[in-house]
C-alpha cells in the first residue's frame, strides 16, 4: 500500500519512532509525512499489533486526511 502524494505533489515517507515511557516500556508510533513541505499525518500507536497492520492504518489515515483537503480528487 502506497500513500497518496502530498498536497505539494511530493511522494510521502512512512515514519517510525519509538518513545520510552516513564515505566521503562516503549511505544512505537507510525505516521506518514512529506519530506518537502512538512505535512504530517496522524500518529498511529503500534500497541502490540504487527508493523504491516499499523503502517496500513497510518497510510489510510494520511489518505483520509488528504481526501478531506482535496474532496474532488477522492
N, C-alpha and C positions, 0 to 999 in steps of 0.2 A: 504494500500500500504506500503510495507516494502522496505527500502533502501538496495541495494546490499552491500555485505561485503566489507570492506576496502581493499586496496592493501596489507595490512599486515595480512589480514584474520580475523580481528575482526568485530563484529557487530557494526554498526554505530549508533549514537544517533541523534535524532532530537532536535535542539536547538532553543530557542526563547529568544529574548531580546527586550525590549522597551527602546527607547532613546528619551530624551527630546530635542526638537528643541528650537531655540532662541526665537520663537514667543509664547512659552508656550505649544504648542501642542506636542504630542509624536508620534513617528513612531515605529511600531513593525516589527521586522525582524525575518525570519526563515531561518535556514540552517541545513545541515547535517554535522556532524563532528565525527571523530574517537577518542574515549577516550584514546586509547593506543599510537598511533603514532602522533596524532595531525593533520592529514589530514583534511582540511576544504573545504566544498563545497561552491558554490556561495550563497551569502546572497540574500534573496528574500524579498522585502518590501510588507507588507500586503496591504497598500494603500486602505483601506476601503473594502477589499474583505474578505470573510469568512476564518476562520482558516483552515478548511479542504482543501479548494482550494489552499491556499498558501503553506501548508505543502506538498500537492501532487506536486506542482510546484518545491519546494525545493528538494524533493526526485527525481523527474525527472531530475533536473539539476545535482544532485550528480551522478545519474546513467549514465548520458551522459558524465560527466567528467571521470568516471571510464572506460566507453566504449572507450574513446579516448586513455586512458592509456593502456588498455588491449583490443585491437581491435579483437583479435581472440576469446575472450570469449563473445563478444557482440551478 
